[in-house]
């Protein structure tokens, strides 16, 4: 219910998905907020941020294998 950032724009808001756009300089805090939502969120772009989130999740999974 609270925006992640003041630049947040809602692109899609229906029963199937809620998609936003942020115009920011990504940093550690943003990545932590994204990870906080777990399986409820998916980064669509930029590719490098997708790779960062994926890498963090893979490293986390390795703690439990």
N, C-alpha and C positions, 0 to 999 in steps of 0.2 A: 504493500500500500504506500510505502514511502519511496520516493525517487532515489536512485543510486547517486544521481548527480544532477545539478541544475540544468545541464544541457540535454537531459533525457527527453526523447520524443517517442511517443507511442506510435508504432507502425501497424501493428495488428493487435486487436483485443477482442477475442471471441471465445467461445466455449472450448475450442481446440488448442489455441495458442495465444500467448501474450508476447509480442516481439517489440523490443525497444532499440533505439539507436542512441549511442552516447558519443559526444564529441569531446574527447579528453585525451590526456597523455597517460596511458596505462602505467600503473605502478604496483608495488607489492600489495598495498591495501586493497586495490581493485581486485587483484587476483584472489586475495583472501575472501573478499565479499562474494565473488563468483563461486569459489569452492564451498562457501558456507551453505549455498543452496543445493549442493549435492546433485542428485539425479533430476531435480526440478528445473535445471537450467542447462542450456547448451550454447556455447559461443559459436557464432556463425562466421565471424571474421573479425579481425584480420587473421591470416593463416598463422603468423608467428605466435599470436596469443593462444590460438587453438593448440599449437604445439607445446607451449609453456604449460597450459592447464593439463593437457594429456600427460606430459612428462611428470608433473607433480603427482597426478593420480596414480601413474604407474609406480613411481617411487614409494608412495604411500602403501600401495597394495603389497609391495615387496616386504614390508614390515610384518605382514600377516601370512606369508607363505611359509 
